[in-house]
Structure formats: structure tokens, C-alpha cells
Amino acid sequence: MSKKRPLVIGIAGGSCSGKTSVTHAIYDVFREHSVVVIEQDYYYKNQSHLTFEERLKTNYDHPLAFDNDLLLEHINTLLQRQAIDKPVYDYVNHTRADEVIHVDPKDVIILEGILVLEDKRLRDLMDIKLFVDTDSDLRIIRRIERDIKERGRTIDSVIEQYLTAVRPMHNLFIEPTKRYADVIIPEGGENEVAIDLMVTKIKTILETTTIV
């Protein structure tokens, strides 16, 4: 029996802007519809062919850091109702890990990441495009906390990376993608009104999407 085409929701925004909070809020509401989250930062390019010192020079906030070809292939595979093996990134060794995560196709695909709206090929697959907009001072505080606790970084290295790469890349590549968004959500997961409106819209689309 034919099924409806999966709904693709893109959620972009600066580093630590609250994208994950918005993703979780939507995920929790539509869990019953079967939802899968595909994180763009799982799709950083494999750097196993480089030395550790060379890997340390990677600019993770530049579009070229991502393996969007593989990401695009995997989204299209899920749209065809076929399973994928999602890669895992090792932030301590700065390269792709050996393990993968098996992901079955679902009715709703949430594609979340800082630059998911930058690639037109990805945008063209999205039914809804969101941009989470949060003040830079709050984002840097969140990033310091995250990278120290979860990625084994020192506060000095986090601040240096923010000043030399994260901030300029945000202004150059991430902020401009705001113009592609259907909806801009200020303050991320704290904005319950915006999330409620998106939930209503998503429900409408799920109810009216044509069978393919």
C-alpha cells in the first residue's frame, strides 16, 4: 500500500541558538506520527586521512566542513521509505567514528543544523524551513558550557575558536540563510507561542499531504 511522502522540516540557526530545543519540542508532539531527527553535525566530513594536528585546523562552521552529498543521499533514501546508517562524529579525535546509527524511515524527518538552509539541494527537499534566532552573547555562553562538558574542550580553546571561526562564519554563512526561512523563531525553545503555531501548521500539512 502506498504511503504519504514523509514531511521534511529544516531547522537552522547559529551555534547553540536553541535549535535542539525547538527540535525536541516538535519531536515530542509528533512522536505518535513517527519522527526521525537527522543532525547535520553528524555529517562532518571524514578526516581519518589527516594527521591529528591537521584535523585541529578544521573550520567546523564553514559549509565545506560538511559532507552534504552523503546527507542529501540519506534524506532522499528516507524519503523513499528506506533505512539508512547515520554516521557518528568523534569530536575528541576530530574525525568520523567507526560506529553508525541505524535509522528507519519515518513519517516526519527533522533536519537540524547550523547550515541546513545554506545548501539549495537540501532546501528543495524541505516542506517547512525554520530559523532559530538567538542573541550572540547567550549563544557563546551555551557553547562554552557544551564544549567543555560534552566535547572535552578547554575554555580558552572554545573562546579562541569562537572569535576566529564561529563568529565570522556565522556572520558570513549562517545569518544570511535567515532569508530562506518560512518562519524565524526568536529565543528557540523558550518561544512557546512560535512553537505552538508551527505545531498547528505541521498538523495541517500531515493531514493534507498527498499519497505517493
C-alpha positions in Angstrom: 0.0 0.0 0.0 1.3 3.5 -0.9 2.1 5.9 1.9 2.3 9.6 2.2 5.6 11.3 1.4 7.4 12.0 4.6 7.3 15.6 5.8 10.7 17.3 5.9 11.3 20.1 8.4 14.5 22.1 8.3 15.7 23.8 11.5 18.7 26.1 11.2 20.3 28.8 13.3 23.6 29.8 14.9 25.6 27.6 17.1 23.8 27.0 20.5 20.8 29.1 19.3 18.3 26.7 20.7 17.8 24.5 17.5 17.9 21.4 19.6 15.2 22.7 22.0 12.9 23.5 19.1 13.6 20.1 17.5 12.8 18.3 20.8 9.6 20.3 21.3 8.3 19.4 17.8 9.6 15.8 18.2 7.7 15.3 21.4 4.4 16.5 19.9 4.6 14.3 16.8 6.2 11.2 18.3 3.0 9.3 17.5 3.4 10.1 13.8 6.9 8.5 13.9 9.6 11.1 13.7 13.3 10.9 13.0 15.9 13.6 13.7 18.8 13.9 11.3 21.5 16.2 12.8 23.8 17.9 10.3 26.7 17.9 12.7 26.8 14.0 12.5 27.7 14.6 8.8 31.0 16.4 9.2 33.5 15.0 6.7 35.6 12.0 7.5 39.2 13.2 8.3 40.8 9.9 9.1 43.3 10.5 6.2 44.6 13.6 8.0 47.0 13.8 11.0 45.6 14.9 14.3 47.4 18.2 14.0 45.8 18.8 10.6 42.3 17.9 11.9 42.7 20.6 14.6 42.7 23.2 11.9 39.3 22.3 10.6 36.8 25.1 10.5 33.6 23.3 11.6 31.4 26.4 10.9 32.2 26.5 7.2 29.9 24.9 4.7 32.8 22.9 3.3 33.2 21.0 6.6 30.0 19.1 6.0 29.5 16.0 3.8 26.3 17.3 2.3 26.5 14.8 -0.5 26.1 12.0 2.0 23.4 13.9 3.9 21.4 14.5 0.8 21.7 10.9 -0.2 20.4 9.8 3.2 17.5 12.2 3.2 16.5 11.0 -0.3 16.7 7.4 0.9 14.5 8.1 3.9 12.0 9.9 1.6 11.9 6.6 -0.4 10.9 4.8 2.8 14.3 3.0 3.1 16.5 2.8 6.1 20.0 4.5 6.5 23.1 4.1 8.6 23.7 7.5 10.0 27.4 8.4 10.7 28.7 9.4 14.1 31.3 12.1 14.6 34.1 11.8 17.2 34.7 15.3 18.5 37.6 14.3 20.6 39.6 12.8 17.7 38.1 15.2 15.1 37.0 12.6 12.6 34.2 10.3 11.8 33.7 7.4 14.3 33.7 3.8 13.2 30.2 3.1 14.5 26.9 4.1 12.8 23.3 4.6 13.9 20.7 2.6 12.0 17.7 4.8 11.2 14.4 3.5 9.9 12.2 5.7 7.7 9.5 7.8 9.4 6.6 10.0 8.6 8.4 13.2 9.7 12.0 14.0 9.1 13.5 16.8 11.1 16.8 18.0 9.6 18.6 20.2 12.1 21.9 22.1 11.9 23.6 25.4 11.6 23.8 25.4 7.8 20.9 23.2 6.6 19.4 26.1 4.8 22.7 27.0 3.1 22.6 24.2 0.5 19.8 24.7 -2.1 19.7 20.9 -2.6 18.7 20.4 1.0 16.3 23.4 1.0 14.5 22.0 -2.0 13.6 18.9 0.0 12.1 20.8 2.9 8.4 21.4 3.4 9.0 23.8 6.3 12.1 25.8 6.9 12.7 27.3 10.3 15.5 29.6 11.6 16.1 29.9 15.3 17.4 33.4 16.1 19.1 34.0 19.5 21.4 36.8 20.7 25.1 36.1 20.3 26.0 36.6 24.0 23.7 33.8 25.0 24.9 31.5 22.2 28.6 31.9 23.3 27.8 31.1 26.9 25.9 28.0 25.9 28.7 26.9 23.5 31.3 27.3 26.3 29.3 25.1 28.6 28.5 22.5 25.9 32.1 22.1 24.5 33.7 21.8 28.0 31.1 19.3 29.3 30.5 17.3 26.1 33.5 17.7 23.9 36.4 17.8 26.2 37.5 21.3 25.3 39.2 24.0 27.4 37.5 27.4 27.9 40.5 29.1 26.2 40.2 26.9 23.1 36.4 27.4 22.9 36.8 31.2 23.1 39.6 31.3 20.5 37.5 29.2 18.1 34.5 31.4 18.6 36.4 34.6 17.8 38.4 33.2 14.9 35.9 30.9 13.2 32.4 30.6 14.8 31.5 34.3 14.9 32.9 35.3 11.4 31.4 32.2 9.9 28.0 32.9 11.5 28.0 36.4 10.0 29.2 35.2 6.6 27.3 32.0 6.1 24.6 31.3 8.8 22.9 34.6 9.3 22.3 35.2 5.6 20.3 31.9 5.4 17.6 33.5 7.5 16.1 34.9 4.3 15.3 31.3 3.2 13.2 30.5 6.3 9.5 30.3 6.3 9.4 31.2 10.0 12.0 32.9 12.2 11.8 31.7 15.9 13.4 34.1 18.4 14.9 32.6 21.5 14.5 29.0 20.5 12.7 26.6 22.8 11.6 29.4 25.1 9.3 30.7 22.5 6.2 28.6 23.2 3.9 30.7 21.0 6.0 30.2 17.9 6.4 26.5 18.5 2.6 26.1 19.1 2.0 27.9 15.8 4.5 25.6 14.0 2.8 22.5 15.6 -0.5 23.6 14.2 0.9 24.1 10.7 2.7 20.8 10.8 -0.5 19.0 11.8 -2.4 20.6 8.9 0.3 19.5 6.4 0.3 16.0 7.8 -3.4 15.8 7.3 -3.4 17.1 3.8 -0.2 15.7 2.3 -1.0 13.6 -0.8 -0.4 9.9 -1.1 2.6 9.0 -3.3 
